[in-house]
Amino acid sequence: MNRRLLVVDDDPAIVRVLKAIFVREGFEVLTADDGEAALIEAAAGDPLIAIVDLELPKLDGTQVLERLKASNPGLPVVMLTGRNDAKTAVRAMRLGAADYVTKPFDPEEISLVVARALEARALVSEVQDLRRRAGGGGLEVQMGPGAAVQRIIEQVRTVAATSFSVLILGETGTGKELVAAALHRESERHAKPFVALDCGAIPEALLESELFGHEKGAFTGADRRRSGHFHVAENGTMFLDEIGNLPLGLQAKLLRVLESRQLQAVGASQPMAIDVRFIAATNNDLQARVKDGQFRSDLYFRLAQYTIHLPPLRGRTEDIPHLAERFMREVSVELRRPVAEIAPDALDLLRRHSWPGNVRELRNVVRQAVLESKEPRLDLATIQRSLGAAGAPPSEASGTRASSQSLKDAADHAAREAERQAISDALRATHGNKSGAARALKTDFKTLHVKMKSLGIQARDFEV
């Protein structure tokens, strides 16, 4: 079995320490002292995981990360950073780094980070295999077998082969990105990049550079040329999620790109031609925003050459058993829990819930239920606890829960929820970095790691 670990650092002392740590753990440690050597070593040695310093000669750490991920997307890469380089480390996380560790590091901390990254890689492979065996991961598998999903599948097949821009409408958590990915997968561009960007997740000041790219010296801090998301999606598909959050100034620039098929990077003197298929999505009423002057009508009609409406989960309850059982199987594999069945009365409760958070809420409820279940079957009580008061019918919500929960149970539940909230807040503030979160919470890394595992919290859910 491959147990090769690549260490990339130009400090011989750091390399010696890391080699000593991981040789003891049974790894064959490959080393490189600059960016170019790292790429050569990775190509020849096929490592299972890499630890890469951000500050390297010839190619810096983020360039090494980008090239490693381009050649081997499944390779976990842990970044090493100095204490004053947190912004670059966060950018590295956005480029696909598994985690980052601040120098000087604790041997136990970096060992745990590597173990977690390898565990995540193994789980991703296992879940992907489970999805393949369950039916290939198409929309019917991902969303359900009901009539509404069949209609969506027909719409995807109708428009995928065209060059139409597509607007996907639906509440948060209904699966808009799944449909966008299916459109790309069914199109002639399927072998080219599918690039997704949440227009509401990036500060307005950085959004233009993220979309269009920039030239070296275009603004303070632009120390090198950078390609934007539109350029990365060349010959493929660009998915603009939450398009309603796009500022008016950028709406005009996006419209020019759509009409001229050319884009001009920030600081560039000439535009360049692009070939990109655009898909947009929103949970807003865009027509209402057009009337209010918050969204350009010409951009709306340019994006909505074809529109797909996704119904909320409460409008397709026939899909709930399929989705609940699918999520149950996936999290059982992830957590190594032998949960294989959902009781009929528990499924009935899931069907009757209103699901304001749609499929995303259902997934979270099932994940928490599997985590807390002590039996191979999810029973009604476990599902009720995961749903909370909203899971009980209105006539039962107050009386039944009050009489079935002891004071100790209530206190334990409140303590767990308080811990969950505090850890989530810290991870959100550090963009998913567990080392930074542990420092903010004034606890050690190992304790945080154990708490997160018991609460079912995953750092990657908080990455920027």
Buried (B, 14 or more C-beta within 10 A) or exposed (E): EEBBBBBBBBEEEBBEBBBEBBEEEEBBBBBBBBBBBBBEBBEEBEBBBBBBBBBBEBBBBBBBBBBBBEEBEEBBBBBBBBEEBBEBBBBBBEBBBBBBBBBEBBEEBBBBBBEBBBEBBEBEEBBEEBBEEBEEBBBBBBBBEBEBBBEBBEBBEEBBEEEBBBBBBBBBBBBBBBBBBBBBBBBEBEEBBBBBBBBEEBEEEEBBBBBBBBBEEBEEEBEEBBEBBBBBBBEBBBBBBBBBBBEEEBBEBBBBBBEEEEBBBBBBEEBEEBEBBBBBBBBBEBEEBBEEEBBBEEBBEBBBBBEBEBBBBBBBBEBBBBBBBBBBBBBBBBBEBEBEBBBEEBBEBBBBBEBEBBBBBBBBBBBBBBBBBEEEEBBBBBBBBBBBEEBBEEEEBEEBBEEEEEEEEEEEEEEBEEBBEBBBBBBEEBBBBBBBBBBBBEBBBEEBBEBBBEBBBBBEEBBE
